[in-house]
Amino acid sequence: MKILTMLGLVLLLTACQQDEAMDSTVVDSSRVLLTVDEKPITEQMVRVYLLNKGIQQPEETQINEAVEQLTEQQLLVNYAQKENLQLPLEQALSLQQLQQQTMAMYALKQYLADKTVTDAEIQSEYQRVIAEIKDTEYHVQHLLYKDEVDALSALDELASGTAFLDVQEKYLESHGNMSNVGDIGWVNIKQVPESFAKPLQQLQPGSYYQQPVISQFGAHVIYLADKRKSEPPSFEAVKAGIQRSLEDKKINRFKQLLRAKSDINTNP
């Protein structure tokens, strides 16, 4: 819907001829409802106008209001063209960037349509993920630090005999604005950063990992409260999420390929 809405906005802007410097001309063969100084207001223009307002099944009054608003808009566009008014550079570039952004999103949509993720790919990824999860859930508590030195200090405190819950309580008092720290409940290996996998699989319940665990978020001190066997999610329950994940991977590879094939000069 987002792609359609953005594309619709560009179609509307182009159809109303708000910028004669557009790179391409939109061909609109839908029925002409009326003309304003020979400039058409079409059914498609009205439909797109309403879509941009989030109206997919308009009532007659909404259609009439849209026609009236488009008519007034075209009158102003005609006046601007007659007076040879030009958009300021910032607005002209904004319109150009909107058109390019919409085209880029549409290009990705078309690429995915040609490279559809198959059920076989989804099933294969499901089996791979299930194998990694190993039917185990972990009750994890962790402290996150930006600086590894702070994580080492916390580990020194634990090594001296201080209980993890006491260290965690003091940590939470001074890091109250942080989310996803402390007790994060029951998780599987795929729900935590990749660097958690080895420590969690090595730890016994009621123990902490004796080295900082580094992720893209910072340095973690990990405590395993408990672990248990669990039934993996059904294929149908996670199918949509796996499909999105595989689509993201295909898109990222596509972007990397485009970048590799292109001449990007940082010193033009």
MODELLER restraints for C-alpha pairs under 7 A, 6 or more apart:
rsr = mdl.restraints
at = mdl.atoms
rsr.add(forms.Gaussian(group=physical.xy_distance, feature=features.Distance(at['CA:3:A'], at['CA:102:A']), mean=6.76, stdev=0.5))
rsr.add(forms.Gaussian(group=physical.xy_distance, feature=features.Distance(at['CA:3:A'], at['CA:105:A']), mean=6.53, stdev=0.5))
rsr.add(forms.Gaussian(group=physical.xy_distance, feature=features.Distance(at['CA:3:A'], at['CA:106:A']), mean=6.70, stdev=0.5))
rsr.add(forms.Gaussian(group=physical.xy_distance, feature=features.Distance(at['CA:5:A'], at['CA:51:A']), mean=6.31, stdev=0.5))
rsr.add(forms.Gaussian(group=physical.xy_distance, feature=features.Distance(at['CA:5:A'], at['CA:52:A']), mean=5.43, stdev=0.5))
rsr.add(forms.Gaussian(group=physical.xy_distance, feature=features.Distance(at['CA:6:A'], at['CA:102:A']), mean=5.91, stdev=0.5))
rsr.add(forms.Gaussian(group=physical.xy_distance, feature=features.Distance(at['CA:7:A'], at['CA:102:A']), mean=5.72, stdev=0.5))
rsr.add(forms.Gaussian(group=physical.xy_distance, feature=features.Distance(at['CA:8:A'], at['CA:48:A']), mean=5.14, stdev=0.5))
rsr.add(forms.Gaussian(group=physical.xy_distance, feature=features.Distance(at['CA:8:A'], at['CA:52:A']), mean=6.89, stdev=0.5))
rsr.add(forms.Gaussian(group=physical.xy_distance, feature=features.Distance(at['CA:9:A'], at['CA:52:A']), mean=6.66, stdev=0.5))
rsr.add(forms.Gaussian(group=physical.xy_distance, feature=features.Distance(at['CA:10:A'], at['CA:99:A']), mean=5.94, stdev=0.5))
rsr.add(forms.Gaussian(group=physical.xy_distance, feature=features.Distance(at['CA:11:A'], at['CA:26:A']), mean=6.74, stdev=0.5))
rsr.add(forms.Gaussian(group=physical.xy_distance, feature=features.Distance(at['CA:12:A'], at['CA:45:A']), mean=6.03, stdev=0.5))
rsr.add(forms.Gaussian(group=physical.xy_distance, feature=features.Distance(at['CA:12:A'], at['CA:48:A']), mean=6.87, stdev=0.5))
rsr.add(forms.Gaussian(group=physical.xy_distance, feature=features.Distance(at['CA:12:A'], at['CA:49:A']), mean=6.96, stdev=0.5))
rsr.add(forms.Gaussian(group=physical.xy_distance, feature=features.Distance(at['CA:14:A'], at['CA:26:A']), mean=6.70, stdev=0.5))
rsr.add(forms.Gaussian(group=physical.xy_distance, feature=features.Distance(at['CA:15:A'], at['CA:26:A']), mean=6.51, stdev=0.5))
rsr.add(forms.Gaussian(group=physical.xy_distance, feature=features.Distance(at['CA:16:A'], at['CA:74:A']), mean=6.35, stdev=0.5))
rsr.add(forms.Gaussian(group=physical.xy_distance, feature=features.Distance(at['CA:18:A'], at['CA:77:A']), mean=6.22, stdev=0.5))
rsr.add(forms.Gaussian(group=physical.xy_distance, feature=features.Distance(at['CA:30:A'], at['CA:42:A']), mean=6.10, stdev=0.5))
rsr.add(forms.Gaussian(group=physical.xy_distance, feature=features.Distance(at['CA:30:A'], at['CA:43:A']), mean=5.90, stdev=0.5))
rsr.add(forms.Gaussian(group=physical.xy_distance, feature=features.Distance(at['CA:30:A'], at['CA:44:A']), mean=5.89, stdev=0.5))
rsr.add(forms.Gaussian(group=physical.xy_distance, feature=features.Distance(at['CA:31:A'], at['CA:42:A']), mean=5.58, stdev=0.5))
rsr.add(forms.Gaussian(group=physical.xy_distance, feature=features.Distance(at['CA:31:A'], at['CA:43:A']), mean=5.64, stdev=0.5))
rsr.add(forms.Gaussian(group=physical.xy_distance, feature=features.Distance(at['CA:32:A'], at['CA:40:A']), mean=6.04, stdev=0.5))
rsr.add(forms.Gaussian(group=physical.xy_distance, feature=features.Distance(at['CA:32:A'], at['CA:41:A']), mean=5.85, stdev=0.5))
rsr.add(forms.Gaussian(group=physical.xy_distance, feature=features.Distance(at['CA:32:A'], at['CA:42:A']), mean=4.27, stdev=0.5))
rsr.add(forms.Gaussian(group=physical.xy_distance, feature=features.Distance(at['CA:32:A'], at['CA:43:A']), mean=6.42, stdev=0.5))
rsr.add(forms.Gaussian(group=physical.xy_distance, feature=features.Distance(at['CA:33:A'], at['CA:41:A']), mean=5.74, stdev=0.5))
rsr.add(forms.Gaussian(group=physical.xy_distance, feature=features.Distance(at['CA:33:A'], at['CA:42:A']), mean=5.29, stdev=0.5))
rsr.add(forms.Gaussian(group=physical.xy_distance, feature=features.Distance(at['CA:33:A'], at['CA:43:A']), mean=6.49, stdev=0.5))
rsr.add(forms.Gaussian(group=physical.xy_distance, feature=features.Distance(at['CA:34:A'], at['CA:40:A']), mean=5.94, stdev=0.5))
rsr.add(forms.Gaussian(group=physical.xy_distance, feature=features.Distance(at['CA:34:A'], at['CA:41:A']), mean=5.46, stdev=0.5))
rsr.add(forms.Gaussian(group=physical.xy_distance, feature=features.Distance(at['CA:35:A'], at['CA:41:A']), mean=5.83, stdev=0.5))
rsr.add(forms.Gaussian(group=physical.xy_distance, feature=features.Distance(at['CA:36:A'], at['CA:71:A']), mean=6.91, stdev=0.5))
rsr.add(forms.Gaussian(group=physical.xy_distance, feature=features.Distance(at['CA:36:A'], at['CA:74:A']), mean=6.84, stdev=0.5))
rsr.add(forms.Gaussian(group=physical.xy_distance, feature=features.Distance(at['CA:36:A'], at['CA:75:A']), mean=6.88, stdev=0.5))
rsr.add(forms.Gaussian(group=physical.xy_distance, feature=features.Distance(at['CA:46:A'], at['CA:66:A']), mean=6.18, stdev=0.5))
rsr.add(forms.Gaussian(group=physical.xy_distance, feature=features.Distance(at['CA:46:A'], at['CA:67:A']), mean=6.40, stdev=0.5))
rsr.add(forms.Gaussian(group=physical.xy_distance, feature=features.Distance(at['CA:50:A'], at['CA:56:A']), mean=6.98, stdev=0.5))
rsr.add(forms.Gaussian(group=physical.xy_distance, feature=features.Distance(at['CA:50:A'], at['CA:66:A']), mean=6.99, stdev=0.5))
rsr.add(forms.Gaussian(group=physical.xy_distance, feature=features.Distance(at['CA:117:A'], at['CA:243:A']), mean=6.72, stdev=0.5))
rsr.add(forms.Gaussian(group=physical.xy_distance, feature=features.Distance(at['CA:117:A'], at['CA:247:A']), mean=6.76, stdev=0.5))
rsr.add(forms.Gaussian(group=physical.xy_distance, feature=features.Distance(at['CA:122:A'], at['CA:239:A']), mean=6.84, stdev=0.5))
rsr.add(forms.Gaussian(group=physical.xy_distance, feature=features.Distance(at['CA:122:A'], at['CA:242:A']), mean=6.31, stdev=0.5))
rsr.add(forms.Gaussian(group=physical.xy_distance, feature=features.Distance(at['CA:122:A'], at['CA:243:A']), mean=6.15, stdev=0.5))
rsr.add(forms.Gaussian(group=physical.xy_distance, feature=features.Distance(at['CA:126:A'], at['CA:235:A']), mean=6.90, stdev=0.5))
rsr.add(forms.Gaussian(group=physical.xy_distance, feature=features.Distance(at['CA:130:A'], at['CA:232:A']), mean=6.63, stdev=0.5))
rsr.add(forms.Gaussian(group=physical.xy_distance, feature=features.Distance(at['CA:133:A'], at['CA:188:A']), mean=6.17, stdev=0.5))
rsr.add(forms.Gaussian(group=physical.xy_distance, feature=features.Distance(at['CA:133:A'], at['CA:189:A']), mean=5.56, stdev=0.5))
rsr.add(forms.Gaussian(group=physical.xy_distance, feature=features.Distance(at['CA:133:A'], at['CA:190:A']), mean=6.71, stdev=0.5))
rsr.add(forms.Gaussian(group=physical.xy_distance, feature=features.Distance(at['CA:135:A'], at['CA:229:A']), mean=5.62, stdev=0.5))
rsr.add(forms.Gaussian(group=physical.xy_distance, feature=features.Distance(at['CA:135:A'], at['CA:230:A']), mean=5.13, stdev=0.5))
rsr.add(forms.Gaussian(group=physical.xy_distance, feature=features.Distance(at['CA:135:A'], at['CA:231:A']), mean=5.99, stdev=0.5))
rsr.add(forms.Gaussian(group=physical.xy_distance, feature=features.Distance(at['CA:135:A'], at['CA:232:A']), mean=5.98, stdev=0.5))
rsr.add(forms.Gaussian(group=physical.xy_distance, feature=features.Distance(at['CA:136:A'], at['CA:188:A']), mean=6.48, stdev=0.5))
rsr.add(forms.Gaussian(group=physical.xy_distance, feature=features.Distance(at['CA:136:A'], at['CA:227:A']), mean=6.96, stdev=0.5))
rsr.add(forms.Gaussian(group=physical.xy_distance, feature=features.Distance(at['CA:136:A'], at['CA:228:A']), mean=5.69, stdev=0.5))
rsr.add(forms.Gaussian(group=physical.xy_distance, feature=features.Distance(at['CA:136:A'], at['CA:229:A']), mean=4.58, stdev=0.5))
rsr.add(forms.Gaussian(group=physical.xy_distance, feature=features.Distance(at['CA:136:A'], at['CA:230:A']), mean=5.49, stdev=0.5))
rsr.add(forms.Gaussian(group=physical.xy_distance, feature=features.Distance(at['CA:137:A'], at['CA:186:A']), mean=6.06, stdev=0.5))
rsr.add(forms.Gaussian(group=physical.xy_distance, feature=features.Distance(at['CA:137:A'], at['CA:187:A']), mean=5.39, stdev=0.5))
rsr.add(forms.Gaussian(group=physical.xy_distance, feature=features.Distance(at['CA:137:A'], at['CA:188:A']), mean=4.68, stdev=0.5))
rsr.add(forms.Gaussian(group=physical.xy_distance, feature=features.Distance(at['CA:137:A'], at['CA:227:A']), mean=5.63, stdev=0.5))
rsr.add(forms.Gaussian(group=physical.xy_distance, feature=features.Distance(at['CA:137:A'], at['CA:228:A']), mean=5.43, stdev=0.5))
rsr.add(forms.Gaussian(group=physical.xy_distance, feature=features.Distance(at['CA:137:A'], at['CA:229:A']), mean=6.26, stdev=0.5))
rsr.add(forms.Gaussian(group=physical.xy_distance, feature=features.Distance(at['CA:137:A'], at['CA:230:A']), mean=6.31, stdev=0.5))
rsr.add(forms.Gaussian(group=physical.xy_distance, feature=features.Distance(at['CA:138:A'], at['CA:186:A']), mean=5.28, stdev=0.5))
rsr.add(forms.Gaussian(group=physical.xy_distance, feature=features.Distance(at['CA:138:A'], at['CA:187:A']), mean=5.34, stdev=0.5))
rsr.add(forms.Gaussian(group=physical.xy_distance, feature=features.Distance(at['CA:138:A'], at['CA:188:A']), mean=6.08, stdev=0.5))
rsr.add(forms.Gaussian(group=physical.xy_distance, feature=features.Distance(at['CA:138:A'], at['CA:224:A']), mean=6.99, stdev=0.5))
rsr.add(forms.Gaussian(group=physical.xy_distance, feature=features.Distance(at['CA:138:A'], at['CA:226:A']), mean=6.07, stdev=0.5))
rsr.add(forms.Gaussian(group=physical.xy_distance, feature=features.Distance(at['CA:138:A'], at['CA:227:A']), mean=4.41, stdev=0.5))
rsr.add(forms.Gaussian(group=physical.xy_distance, feature=features.Distance(at['CA:138:A'], at['CA:228:A']), mean=6.65, stdev=0.5))
rsr.add(forms.Gaussian(group=physical.xy_distance, feature=features.Distance(at['CA:139:A'], at['CA:185:A']), mean=5.14, stdev=0.5))
rsr.add(forms.Gaussian(group=physical.xy_distance, feature=features.Distance(at['CA:139:A'], at['CA:186:A']), mean=4.31, stdev=0.5))
rsr.add(forms.Gaussian(group=physical.xy_distance, feature=features.Distance(at['CA:139:A'], at['CA:187:A']), mean=6.44, stdev=0.5))
rsr.add(forms.Gaussian(group=physical.xy_distance, feature=features.Distance(at['CA:139:A'], at['CA:224:A']), mean=6.04, stdev=0.5))
rsr.add(forms.Gaussian(group=physical.xy_distance, feature=features.Distance(at['CA:139:A'], at['CA:225:A']), mean=5.35, stdev=0.5))
rsr.add(forms.Gaussian(group=physical.xy_distance, feature=features.Distance(at['CA:139:A'], at['CA:226:A']), mean=5.06, stdev=0.5))
rsr.add(forms.Gaussian(group=physical.xy_distance, feature=features.Distance(at['CA:139:A'], at['CA:227:A']), mean=5.85, stdev=0.5))
rsr.add(forms.Gaussian(group=physical.xy_distance, feature=features.Distance(at['CA:140:A'], at['CA:183:A']), mean=6.21, stdev=0.5))
rsr.add(forms.Gaussian(group=physical.xy_distance, feature=features.Distance(at['CA:140:A'], at['CA:184:A']), mean=5.89, stdev=0.5))
rsr.add(forms.Gaussian(group=physical.xy_distance, feature=features.Distance(at['CA:140:A'], at['CA:185:A']), mean=5.84, stdev=0.5))
rsr.add(forms.Gaussian(group=physical.xy_distance, feature=features.Distance(at['CA:140:A'], at['CA:186:A']), mean=6.51, stdev=0.5))
rsr.add(forms.Gaussian(group=physical.xy_distance, feature=features.Distance(at['CA:140:A'], at['CA:223:A']), mean=6.05, stdev=0.5))
rsr.add(forms.Gaussian(group=physical.xy_distance, feature=features.Distance(at['CA:140:A'], at['CA:224:A']), mean=5.01, stdev=0.5))
rsr.add(forms.Gaussian(group=physical.xy_distance, feature=features.Distance(at['CA:140:A'], at['CA:225:A']), mean=5.98, stdev=0.5))
rsr.add(forms.Gaussian(group=physical.xy_distance, feature=features.Distance(at['CA:141:A'], at['CA:182:A']), mean=5.04, stdev=0.5))
rsr.add(forms.Gaussian(group=physical.xy_distance, feature=features.Distance(at['CA:141:A'], at['CA:183:A']), mean=4.21, stdev=0.5))
rsr.add(forms.Gaussian(group=physical.xy_distance, feature=features.Distance(at['CA:141:A'], at['CA:184:A']), mean=5.83, stdev=0.5))
rsr.add(forms.Gaussian(group=physical.xy_distance, feature=features.Distance(at['CA:141:A'], at['CA:222:A']), mean=6.14, stdev=0.5))
rsr.add(forms.Gaussian(group=physical.xy_distance, feature=features.Distance(at['CA:141:A'], at['CA:223:A']), mean=5.15, stdev=0.5))
rsr.add(forms.Gaussian(group=physical.xy_distance, feature=features.Distance(at['CA:141:A'], at['CA:224:A']), mean=6.40, stdev=0.5))
rsr.add(forms.Gaussian(group=physical.xy_distance, feature=features.Distance(at['CA:141:A'], at['CA:225:A']), mean=6.99, stdev=0.5))
rsr.add(forms.Gaussian(group=physical.xy_distance, feature=features.Distance(at['CA:142:A'], at['CA:181:A']), mean=5.85, stdev=0.5))
rsr.add(forms.Gaussian(group=physical.xy_distance, feature=features.Distance(at['CA:142:A'], at['CA:182:A']), mean=5.08, stdev=0.5))
rsr.add(forms.Gaussian(group=physical.xy_distance, feature=features.Distance(at['CA:142:A'], at['CA:183:A']), mean=6.68, stdev=0.5))
rsr.add(forms.Gaussian(group=physical.xy_distance, feature=features.Distance(at['CA:142:A'], at['CA:220:A']), mean=6.37, stdev=0.5))
rsr.add(forms.Gaussian(group=physical.xy_distance, feature=features.Distance(at['CA:142:A'], at['CA:221:A']), mean=5.38, stdev=0.5))
rsr.add(forms.Gaussian(group=physical.xy_distance, feature=features.Distance(at['CA:142:A'], at['CA:222:A']), mean=4.49, stdev=0.5))
rsr.add(forms.Gaussian(group=physical.xy_distance, feature=features.Distance(at['CA:142:A'], at['CA:223:A']), mean=5.86, stdev=0.5))
rsr.add(forms.Gaussian(group=physical.xy_distance, feature=features.Distance(at['CA:143:A'], at['CA:168:A']), mean=6.96, stdev=0.5))
rsr.add(forms.Gaussian(group=physical.xy_distance, feature=features.Distance(at['CA:143:A'], at['CA:181:A']), mean=5.79, stdev=0.5))
rsr.add(forms.Gaussian(group=physical.xy_distance, feature=features.Distance(at['CA:143:A'], at['CA:182:A']), mean=5.88, stdev=0.5))
rsr.add(forms.Gaussian(group=physical.xy_distance, feature=features.Distance(at['CA:143:A'], at['CA:220:A']), mean=5.46, stdev=0.5))
rsr.add(forms.Gaussian(group=physical.xy_distance, feature=features.Distance(at['CA:143:A'], at['CA:221:A']), mean=5.05, stdev=0.5))
rsr.add(forms.Gaussian(group=physical.xy_distance, feature=features.Distance(at['CA:143:A'], at['CA:222:A']), mean=6.73, stdev=0.5))
rsr.add(forms.Gaussian(group=physical.xy_distance, feature=features.Distance(at['CA:144:A'], at['CA:181:A']), mean=6.60, stdev=0.5))
rsr.add(forms.Gaussian(group=physical.xy_distance, feature=features.Distance(at['CA:144:A'], at['CA:218:A']), mean=6.46, stdev=0.5))
rsr.add(forms.Gaussian(group=physical.xy_distance, feature=features.Distance(at['CA:144:A'], at['CA:219:A']), mean=5.71, stdev=0.5))
rsr.add(forms.Gaussian(group=physical.xy_distance, feature=features.Distance(at['CA:144:A'], at['CA:220:A']), mean=4.55, stdev=0.5))
rsr.add(forms.Gaussian(group=physical.xy_distance, feature=features.Distance(at['CA:144:A'], at['CA:221:A']), mean=6.57, stdev=0.5))
rsr.add(forms.Gaussian(group=physical.xy_distance, feature=features.Distance(at['CA:145:A'], at['CA:151:A']), mean=6.01, stdev=0.5))
rsr.add(forms.Gaussian(group=physical.xy_distance, feature=features.Distance(at['CA:145:A'], at['CA:218:A']), mean=5.74, stdev=0.5))
rsr.add(forms.Gaussian(group=physical.xy_distance, feature=features.Distance(at['CA:145:A'], at['CA:219:A']), mean=5.12, stdev=0.5))
rsr.add(forms.Gaussian(group=physical.xy_distance, feature=features.Distance(at['CA:145:A'], at['CA:220:A']), mean=6.29, stdev=0.5))
rsr.add(forms.Gaussian(group=physical.xy_distance, feature=features.Distance(at['CA:146:A'], at['CA:218:A']), mean=4.86, stdev=0.5))
rsr.add(forms.Gaussian(group=physical.xy_distance, feature=features.Distance(at['CA:146:A'], at['CA:219:A']), mean=6.15, stdev=0.5))
rsr.add(forms.Gaussian(group=physical.xy_distance, feature=features.Distance(at['CA:147:A'], at['CA:218:A']), mean=6.98, stdev=0.5))
rsr.add(forms.Gaussian(group=physical.xy_distance, feature=features.Distance(at['CA:147:A'], at['CA:219:A']), mean=6.57, stdev=0.5))
rsr.add(forms.Gaussian(group=physical.xy_distance, feature=features.Distance(at['CA:148:A'], at['CA:212:A']), mean=6.98, stdev=0.5))
rsr.add(forms.Gaussian(group=physical.xy_distance, feature=features.Distance(at['CA:148:A'], at['CA:219:A']), mean=5.32, stdev=0.5))
rsr.add(forms.Gaussian(group=physical.xy_distance, feature=features.Distance(at['CA:151:A'], at['CA:212:A']), mean=6.11, stdev=0.5))
rsr.add(forms.Gaussian(group=physical.xy_distance, feature=features.Distance(at['CA:151:A'], at['CA:219:A']), mean=6.25, stdev=0.5))
rsr.add(forms.Gaussian(group=physical.xy_distance, feature=features.Distance(at['CA:151:A'], at['CA:220:A']), mean=6.62, stdev=0.5))
rsr.add(forms.Gaussian(group=physical.xy_distance, feature=features.Distance(at['CA:151:A'], at['CA:221:A']), mean=6.29, stdev=0.5))
rsr.add(forms.Gaussian(group=physical.xy_distance, feature=features.Distance(at['CA:152:A'], at['CA:212:A']), mean=6.65, stdev=0.5))
rsr.add(forms.Gaussian(group=physical.xy_distance, feature=features.Distance(at['CA:155:A'], at['CA:210:A']), mean=6.66, stdev=0.5))
rsr.add(forms.Gaussian(group=physical.xy_distance, feature=features.Distance(at['CA:158:A'], at['CA:164:A']), mean=6.43, stdev=0.5))
rsr.add(forms.Gaussian(group=physical.xy_distance, feature=features.Distance(at['CA:168:A'], at['CA:182:A']), mean=6.52, stdev=0.5))
rsr.add(forms.Gaussian(group=physical.xy_distance, feature=features.Distance(at['CA:189:A'], at['CA:197:A']), mean=5.78, stdev=0.5))
rsr.add(forms.Gaussian(group=physical.xy_distance, feature=features.Distance(at['CA:193:A'], at['CA:215:A']), mean=6.52, stdev=0.5))
rsr.add(forms.Gaussian(group=physical.xy_distance, feature=features.Distance(at['CA:195:A'], at['CA:213:A']), mean=6.56, stdev=0.5))
rsr.add(forms.Gaussian(group=physical.xy_distance, feature=features.Distance(at['CA:195:A'], at['CA:214:A']), mean=6.63, stdev=0.5))
rsr.add(forms.Gaussian(group=physical.xy_distance, feature=features.Distance(at['CA:195:A'], at['CA:215:A']), mean=6.17, stdev=0.5))
rsr.add(forms.Gaussian(group=physical.xy_distance, feature=features.Distance(at['CA:196:A'], at['CA:213:A']), mean=6.96, stdev=0.5))
rsr.add(forms.Gaussian(group=physical.xy_distance, feature=features.Distance(at['CA:199:A'], at['CA:209:A']), mean=6.39, stdev=0.5))
rsr.add(forms.Gaussian(group=physical.xy_distance, feature=features.Distance(at['CA:200:A'], at['CA:224:A']), mean=6.97, stdev=0.5))
rsr.add(forms.Gaussian(group=physical.xy_distance, feature=features.Distance(at['CA:203:A'], at['CA:209:A']), mean=6.86, stdev=0.5))
rsr.add(forms.Gaussian(group=physical.xy_distance, feature=features.Distance(at['CA:203:A'], at['CA:224:A']), mean=6.68, stdev=0.5))
rsr.add(forms.Gaussian(group=physical.xy_distance, feature=features.Distance(at['CA:204:A'], at['CA:224:A']), mean=6.94, stdev=0.5))
rsr.add(forms.Gaussian(group=physical.xy_distance, feature=features.Distance(at['CA:205:A'], at['CA:224:A']), mean=5.28, stdev=0.5))
rsr.add(forms.Gaussian(group=physical.xy_distance, feature=features.Distance(at['CA:205:A'], at['CA:225:A']), mean=5.16, stdev=0.5))
rsr.add(forms.Gaussian(group=physical.xy_distance, feature=features.Distance(at['CA:205:A'], at['CA:226:A']), mean=4.47, stdev=0.5))
rsr.add(forms.Gaussian(group=physical.xy_distance, feature=features.Distance(at['CA:205:A'], at['CA:227:A']), mean=6.53, stdev=0.5))
rsr.add(forms.Gaussian(group=physical.xy_distance, feature=features.Distance(at['CA:206:A'], at['CA:224:A']), mean=5.77, stdev=0.5))
rsr.add(forms.Gaussian(group=physical.xy_distance, feature=features.Distance(at['CA:206:A'], at['CA:225:A']), mean=4.94, stdev=0.5))
rsr.add(forms.Gaussian(group=physical.xy_distance, feature=features.Distance(at['CA:206:A'], at['CA:226:A']), mean=6.62, stdev=0.5))
rsr.add(forms.Gaussian(group=physical.xy_distance, feature=features.Distance(at['CA:207:A'], at['CA:223:A']), mean=5.85, stdev=0.5))
rsr.add(forms.Gaussian(group=physical.xy_distance, feature=features.Distance(at['CA:207:A'], at['CA:224:A']), mean=5.78, stdev=0.5))
rsr.add(forms.Gaussian(group=physical.xy_distance, feature=features.Distance(at['CA:208:A'], at['CA:222:A']), mean=5.62, stdev=0.5))
rsr.add(forms.Gaussian(group=physical.xy_distance, feature=features.Distance(at['CA:208:A'], at['CA:223:A']), mean=4.12, stdev=0.5))
rsr.add(forms.Gaussian(group=physical.xy_distance, feature=features.Distance(at['CA:208:A'], at['CA:224:A']), mean=6.15, stdev=0.5))
rsr.add(forms.Gaussian(group=physical.xy_distance, feature=features.Distance(at['CA:209:A'], at['CA:221:A']), mean=6.90, stdev=0.5))
rsr.add(forms.Gaussian(group=physical.xy_distance, feature=features.Distance(at['CA:209:A'], at['CA:222:A']), mean=5.59, stdev=0.5))
rsr.add(forms.Gaussian(group=physical.xy_distance, feature=features.Distance(at['CA:209:A'], at['CA:223:A']), mean=6.44, stdev=0.5))
rsr.add(forms.Gaussian(group=physical.xy_distance, feature=features.Distance(at['CA:212:A'], at['CA:219:A']), mean=5.78, stdev=0.5))
rsr.add(forms.Gaussian(group=physical.xy_distance, feature=features.Distance(at['CA:212:A'], at['CA:220:A']), mean=5.51, stdev=0.5))
rsr.add(forms.Gaussian(group=physical.xy_distance, feature=features.Distance(at['CA:212:A'], at['CA:221:A']), mean=5.54, stdev=0.5))
rsr.add(forms.Gaussian(group=physical.xy_distance, feature=features.Distance(at['CA:213:A'], at['CA:219:A']), mean=5.58, stdev=0.5))
rsr.add(forms.Gaussian(group=physical.xy_distance, feature=features.Distance(at['CA:213:A'], at['CA:220:A']), mean=4.92, stdev=0.5))
rsr.add(forms.Gaussian(group=physical.xy_distance, feature=features.Distance(at['CA:213:A'], at['CA:221:A']), mean=6.46, stdev=0.5))
rsr.add(forms.Gaussian(group=physical.xy_distance, feature=features.Distance(at['CA:214:A'], at['CA:220:A']), mean=6.21, stdev=0.5))
